[in-house]
Amino acid sequence: MTDNQTELSPMQLAYRAIGLSLWQTRQRALGTNENPPECLFKLMDALAIADEKGSVCIQWEKTEAFLGGEEIQLLTEKRLLAQKPQSDRENIDEEIPFVLDIGKRVNRLYMQRHFEQERDVATKILAFTQQDSFSLATAATQTLKHLDTLRYNESSDDDPSRAEQQGTVAEALKKHFFIITGGPGTGKTTVVAKLLECLLAQDASLKVALAAPTGKATSRIMQSLMGSCQRFPTFFSRVLKRIQEETLPARTIHKWLLTRNIKGLIPSEKEPLDTDVMIVDEASMIDLRLAQRLLKVIDPKRTRLILLGDKFQLSAVGPGSVLADLTAEDGALANNMAELTISHRFTSDSNVGRLAQAIKSANSSFNGEDFINQFKKAEDGKDKVSIRLYRTGFVDPSLISWIRPHIKSYLQALDDYLRDLENLIADENLLKKLWDKAERFRILAAQREGANGVNAINRLMESIVREHVGVEEGSLFYPGRLVIIRKNTPVLDVYNGDVGIVIPQADDTSRYDLYIGDRHKRIPVGLLPEHDTAYAMTIHQSQGSQFEHVAVLLPVADDNPLCCRELFYTGVTRAQKKRRSLERLRALRLRFFVRQNALVVWQIAFVANDENGLRHGSPINLILKCD
């Protein structure tokens, strides 16, 4: 290894260790003892950088010289690299770890497993797009026309998003494969409701499946769909009936993959999912491996596949940025996708809306000072931004002040429920109220460790709640503890991302259940799989969720690889603007700059919808850098 090893990122060091291990394995197999060539470490460094950006391959133009001919030949001779023309679909020797995919203009270098996964996904999507377009029956056409009369704003007939949504539905009805992307509040769920209403008008017996990568996201798509239908029951009568009859199942992708069919068989390529329409929400969270597994069990000749998501959100934790790659502007799927741009949650001139747009559009010419200036408004008492800087290295005092009213409201609801429970009354309405208070606010952080990390904030929150309910420090379960499940456990019907509240059992208050409010489900805490406290959670974990009040914390270090445009955007857009609530943003330790076309933020905390209007510290002049 080179002397500058200490200057490498943790990801690069990890990849170099993998490369060294592969080289040593090949040397033992060949009976030689040569030192690893520098080109191997160059390759691993490039793969690490690609991984950090969400890519599973290194890509370079033919005119560029990433790897020379001698270097490629050396890696090929040592059985570390296989050269594969893009037109050749035969399998590669599984013992060879890297694949050079040779194209006419571009070369791509993969780890073999990623090459095989990406090839399988591409092949399957191609099969979808090659199917003949659907012809619409008169009933579907009439229903679509009827839906065009739907008014979201009762005070006005002019709804600019209506034409956008109608056009999206009309295109999606024709396709076997379609992607609907858009930011928060742009109407993705409403488009799905319209699409299903048209399809059910055409065929009432249609089998429809809803899916999402996590339990939380699965609950949210069903809640959102029901909310749209209940708001406009005359327009979505068929969909609403399906929901009420429980013939519109919503499950995690993993559960669909493990659900046996009527023959008792797990879905496979030979036994595909028995469904006519598969709608997958939060597709940005799907990594390459999960996409491969899902597409493998869907028959493109029978099933429509609709993907929903926000292409600007964080990509999946696992390798690959499937949704971002599929929605590339210069991609081959331009006719199989639509982007919704008009938000009902955040107006274009709202603070969160403008902030989200600024994050999306930031590039190498991004001007931090101009960015801040657009959020400096006169204090008219309605919609403003307060910018403050704090120099403490511990949990910020302004964050604690922001927490105080929310945790107070939550603890009051907890007291109400526990008081009734002591009187042998298990009031479900009080339990629902408690759940509502818990879901109104959340602290989101980029990382787990550190003064402003998830673990530190959760310890602070736990001490507050424990003291309030009179439970000793160190007690794992106590009334009011918020818990997030970290592992899929189909046998218990709980999945990664499910959030619940620890509550005493009605017949024995010394024992506890976890109440998952999204699904009104109770599980004895002794049966819980891997889990964490969830007053604060990582921004990755928050995908698929919305809260009325959100604090977003990003790392202190300027060069922290976690701090990227997608992370910032995802955290900020978790805030859900409610009617009659003021929308505010407060920024702490704020500094923006762009590096390698990625927005990097130094120690920020945005507080959305802080209707209490708390202010701390005194204004200072911010120095904003653009490197």
N, C-alpha and C positions, 0 to 999 in steps of 0.2 A: 504493500500500500504506500501511497505517496505521503510526503511530510505534511501536506496541508489537510490531512484527515480531519483535524479538529475544526476546520472551517466548513466542513460539510454539514448538511442538515441531518437530523436524526433519520429521515427517510432514506437519504443517500447512504448513510452508514449501514442501515439495515440491508439495503439492496446490495451494497458491496460485500457484506457478509454472506449473502445468498450466492453471489457470483463466485466468491472464493470457495465456498463449499461445493458448488457445482464443478469447479475446476479440479479440486482435489479428488472428487469422486471419479471424474473422467481420467485423471492421472493414475489412480489405482487400477481402474479397469484396463488401461492401456499398458500398465507396468512401467511407467515412466515417472520422473520426478522433476519436471520443469517448473520454473516460476511462472505465475500467471502473467499474461501479456497486459500491457496498459490499455489496449483496446477493449478488454473485457470490463475493466472498471469504468471506462468511458461509456460503454453500453449500459452498465448498471446505473451510473449517475443519471443518464438521460431517461431511463425507465422510471427512476425515482421521481424526477421532476415531472414527468408525464403523469405519474400516479397522483402526485400532489395536486395536479390540475384536473383530476378526474378522468384522465385518459388511460387506456390500457395498451397503448402502442406509441412508438416513436415514429414520427412521420417527417419525411424530407423530400424535397423536389429532386428530380433526376440531376438537375444542374448543380446541386449541392453535394458536398463530399463528406458525409457524416462518417461512414466507414469506407476505407479504401479497399480495393480489390484484394490486396494481400491480407488485410485484416479479416475480410469475409472468408477468404480461403482457409486461413488458419483456424478460425472458429468452426468452419465446416469440417475440416480434417479431424479436429478434436471431438467431433460429434456433439458440439454444443449448438450448432445452427443448421437449420434446414432451409433451403431456398425453395420458395413456392410461388409459382405464377398465380395471379389472381383468377385466372380462368380454370385452373386445375383444382378440382374439388376432392381429390382422393385424400385419404387419411395419411397422416405423417407418423413416422416411427415415434411412439409415445415416450421413448427414452431420450429424445432430443428436446431440450428445454426451450429453445428459441426458434422462431419462424420468421424468415425474411419474406414478406409478401411483396412480390415484384409486380409493379404496375407499369403502364405506358408512360405516365408522367410523374407518379409519386411512388416511393417505396415506404413500406411500413414494417416495423420490426416489433414482434409480440413475444411474450411468453406463450408457449404452445397452448396451454389451457385457455388463455384469453382469446387466442386466435380461433380455436375450435368453437368457443362460446359465441363469439361475434359472428362467425360464419354461419352457425346454426340460426341465430336470430335473424340475420340478413336473409337467409334462404327462406325462412318461414314467412317473414313479412313480404318478401317478393311473391310468395305463393298467394297471400291475401290479395295483393294488388293486381294479380293476374286474373282474378275472378271477374266474371262479367258483372257489370253494374246492375243493381236491383231496379226493377220497374215498380213504380208506385201505383197502388190501387186507388180507385176514386175516393175511398173512405179516408185514406191517409192524406191525400191531397186536400180534401175538404177540411179535415181536422187541422192541418197546417194553416190553412187560410183562416179558419176560425180563431186559432191561437194568435194570429196577427192582430186581432182586435183587443188582446189582453193589455190592460193599462196597469202599470206598476205605481204610477203617481196619479192618485185619484183627482188631483187638482189640474191635471194637464193631459191633453191627448198627445202631446209631443214628447216621446221617449226616444232619445237618440240611440239607445242600445237595442231597441226592438228590431230594427232592420238588420243589425249585426247578428243578433241571435237567430232571427228567422232564416237568414242566409246560411248560417252555420248548420242549422237543423236540416235545411233542404239538401245541402251537400252531404251531410252525414247519412241521410236516409238512402243514398245511392250506393254507399261504399261498404265493402266487407271489412275494411280497416280504416279507422279515422282517428285523428288526434285533435283534441280540443284543449288549447292552452290559453291561459289568461291569468292575470294577477288576482289578488283577493277581491271578492265582491263583484267580479265582472259577469257573473251569471252562469258559470259552468254547470252548476246543479240545475238551474232553471232550464238550460238547454237540454240537459239529460231528461228532465221531466217532459219537455215538449217532444223530444225524440221518442220517448217511450209511449207517450199518448198517441202519437201518430202510428207507431208500429202496432200497438194494441188495437187501434181502430181498424187496422188492416187485418190483423190476426189476433183474436182475443186469447187464443191458446198458447201464445208465444212463451217459451221458457226463457226467463231473464235471470242473470246472475250479476250481483254487485260484489266488488272486491276492492281491497286496499292492502298496502303492505303491512299495516299495523292494526291492532285492535281498536285503538283510539280513532284512527282515520276511518275505519270501517263504520264505527258508531256515528261519526260525524256525517258521512255521506248519507246514511239512512235518516238521520235527524234533519239534515238540510233538505233532502228530498221530501220528507213528510211535511216540513215547514212550508215549502213552496206549494205543495198540493193542498194543504189546509188553508192557506191564504187565498187560493183561487180554486175552490173545490169544483166549480162548474166547468172550468177549463181542463182540470186534470182528474176527472171523475174515474177514469179507467185505472190510472196509476194509483190513485188513492184507494180504490177498491182492492187492488193487489196488495198494497201495504197492509190494509186492515185484515185481509184474508191470510196474511203471512205467506203469500206465494211470490214474494219478491225477495229472495234470500240475500243477505249481505254477510260475507265472511272474509276473513283474511285470505290473502293469496295462498299462504301455507296451508290453511284449513281446506281450501278448495283442492289443493294438490293431494291432500290426504283423505278426502271424503270418498268413501266407497260408493260405487254406482249400484243399481238394482241387482247386478250380477254378483255383488260383493267384491268387486275388483277396484284397486286403486287406479286413478286416471293415468293413462300412458299414451304413447303415440298410437298404439293399436286400440286402446280403449279411451278415446278422447272424452272430454267433459260433455255431458248430456245437456247442452244449453244452446239456445238459438242466438242469444245476445249476451256478451260478456262486457261489462263496463268496469273499468279499473280506475279508481281515483288515486290521487297523490302519486302519479306515475314517476315523478322526479325522484322518489325514494327507491325505485326499483333498480337494483344493480344488474350487471350483465348476467350473472349466474341465475338469478331469480327470473329474469326475462327469458332466458333459455328454457328453464323448467316450465314456466307458464305457457309459452308458445308451443312447447312440445306436446301439450295435452289439449290443444285447441285445433279443431278441424276447420281450416279456412274455407272449405267448400260448403260448410253448414253454418258456422258461427260468425256473427259480426263481432268484431273486437273494437271497442271504443276506449281510448286512453284519455284521461283527464289529468291536468297538472299545470303547474306554473314553471315554465322553462328557465326562469330566472332564479328559482329557489336552489338551495343546496342540492347537489347530486347525492346519490346513495352513499352510505358509509362504505359499502363494498366496492370492488373495482368496477369502473365503467360509469359513464354519464349517458344512459340510454335515452332518456327523454330529450336532453339537450342535443344529442347527436341526431336523433330522428327529426327534430324540428329545425335543423340548420337551414338558414335562409337559402343556401345554394344547394340543398339536398334534393334527392330524387323523389321525396314525398310531398312536394308542394301542393299537389292536387288532392292529397289525403289528409289535410290538416287545415285548421282555422284558428286564428288568434283573436280572442275577445279583448278589447282594449278599454271599454267604458266601464268604470267601477261604480257600483251603487253604494259600496261601503265607504270608500274614500273618494271624494270628489277631486277633480283635477287641481283645485286651488286649496285643498285642505293640506294641513301640515304633513300628515302621514303620506297622503297621496303624492305631494310634491317631493317629499323625501325619497319615497320608493322610486319615483321616476328619475330623480337625480342619481340615485345609486345605479339604476339600470343603464343609464346613458353615460356614466363616467368612463372616461378613456384617458389616454396618455396626455391629452390636452386639458384635462380637468383642472379647473381653478378653484381651489379650496375657499379662497376669500369670497368669490362670487357665490359659492354654494351657501356659505353661512349668511351672507347678506340677504339672500332671498327668504330667509327665515326670521329676519329681524323685522318685527312688526310693531306698530304703535300699540301701547297697552290700552286697548279699547275694551278690555274685560271680556272678550269673546273668544278669539282664536289667536293665540300668540305663542311665541317660543322664548323660553328663558334659557340662556346659556351661562353656565357657571363652571368654574374650574376648582377642584379640590386637590390638595397635595398629600393627603394621607395615604398610607400604603395599606390600610386595613379596610374592612367593610365600610363603605362610605357612609358618613352620618346622614346625608340626604337620602340615601337608599333606605336606611333604617326609618327615617321619618316618612318616606313614601309607604313603607310596609305597614306602619302603625295603624292607620285607619282601616286598611283592608283586613289585617289579622284581627283587629278588634271586632269588626262586623262578623267575621267567621266564627270567632270564639263565642259571641253572643248567641249565634244560631246553634252552636254546639251545646251551650248551656241549656237552651230551650229544649233541645232534644233529650239531653241527659236527665233533665228535671222530670220530664214526662215518663221517661224510662224508669225512674225511681218510683214513680206512682203506678208502675205496672202497665203503663200505656206506651205502646210503640207506634206513635203517630207518624204515618208514612208521609204526610204533608210536611211535617217538621223535618223529616229526613231529606225530603226533596229540597226544602229550603236550605238545609245545611250543604247539600251538594251544589246548589246554585251559588252559594256564597264562596265555596271552594273553587269553583270554576270561573269566577269573575276575575281573578288576578293570578299572575304567575311571574316569577323572576326567571329570566332566561340568561344563561351564560355560555360562553364559547368553550370553556374548559372546566374540568372537574376540580383541579387543584388550584391553589393560590388564594390570596386574600379575597378576591372577588369571583372565586370559582364556585361551582355548584355545592361541593362538600362543605365549604366554610359557611355559606349562606344557609344551607340546610341545618347545620349544627346550631346556628343562631336561632333559626325558626323553631327547631325542636325544643330548645331550652325555654323559649317563650311559651309554647303550647304545654310542655310538661309542667312548668311552674303553675300555669293556669289551672290545669286539671288535677294538680297535686300528686304527680307521679315522680318517683325518684329518677335522678339522672342515671342514664345507662339502661333504662327499661326499653326493650326493643319495641314492644307494642303498647300503645296507650290510646285512649279515646281522642280522636281528632287527627291522628297522624295521617298525612297524605302519603300514598304509596304508588309507585309506578312499577309495573311488571316488566322484567327484563328478558324473559324467556318464554317462547311459545310453549304452551302446555295444553294440547288439544283435549286430553282426557278430563281436564277441569274446565274446559271451554274458556280459558284465559290466554291472552296473547301479549306479546311484546308491545308495549305502549299503552296497555290498559291502565287507567288510573282509578284509585279507589280511596275511601276513607275508612280507617279503623274505627269500629263502633262496638260497644258491648252487645252480647247476645241478649235477646229479650228475656229468655228463661233462665239465664245465668250470667249476670253482669260481670263476673270475674273472668269470663271467657270472651274472646273477641272474634268478630267477623270482619272481612274486608268488603265494604259496600261499593260496588262499581256502578255508579249512578247512571252512566250512559245506557246501561242495559238492565238496571234494577236487579243486579245479581249480587248474591252474598256467598262468600267463601270463607270457611274457618281459616284463621291466619296460620294455623299449624300446617296447612296443606299448601301454602303459597310457594311457588317456585322462586327463582332468583329475583330479587326486587330491590328498589332503592326508595329513600325518602324523596318526595316530589313537590315540596313547597317551591323549590327551585329545580330546574331541569336544564339539560343542555339544549341549545338551539336545534341540534339535530333531532332530539327527542320530541321537540315541540311541533315538528312538521305534521300537518293534518289537524292542528288544533287552533282555536281562536279564543281569545280572552278579552274582556272589556278593558282591563288594565294590565299593561305589560311594562316591565323594566328589562332592558337588554344590556348586558355587560360583555364587553370585549376585552381581550388581554392588554396588559400594560406594554409589553415589548413591541417595539416597532417592527421587528422582523419575524413576529410570530406567524408561522404558516397557516394557522387557523383563521387569521384575520383576513378575510377576503370579501369581495363584493357580494357573493351569494349568501355568505353567512349573515352579513349585515342586513341584507334585504329580507331574508327569511325571518330573522328576529323581529325587525320593525313591523313587518306585515302580519304578525300574529295578533296585533291589536285589532279589536273589533269595535268600530264606532257604533254606539247605540244612539237612538233618538234622544234628543234633549240633553245629551251629555257633551260637555265641552271637550275639545280635542287639543291636547297640549303635548309638547315635547320638551324635555329638559335634557341637556347634554352635559355630562361630567367628563373632565379630562379629555377634551375633544381636540383631535388633530388628524387631518386627512392628508393623504398624499397617494399618488398612483405609482405603482412599480410593476412593470411587466403587465400593464393593462389590467391590473387588479386593484380594486379599491382597498386600501389598508387604513384602519382606524386605530388610533392609540387611546386606550382606556376610555371607552364611552359608556354611558348609561342613558338610554332614551326612555323616558316615561311617557306613555301614551294615555290619553284620556284621564289625566289626573284632575278630576273635577274639584278636588279640595284646594287646588291652586297653591300648594305649599312652596315656599321659597326659602332658600338657605344660602348663606354666604353673600358675597357682594360681587357685582359684575366686574370682570377684568377684560382686558384686551387679549384676544386669542391670536397667537402667531401660527399661521397655517402654511405648511410647506407643500410644495409640489415637486418631488424629486424625479 
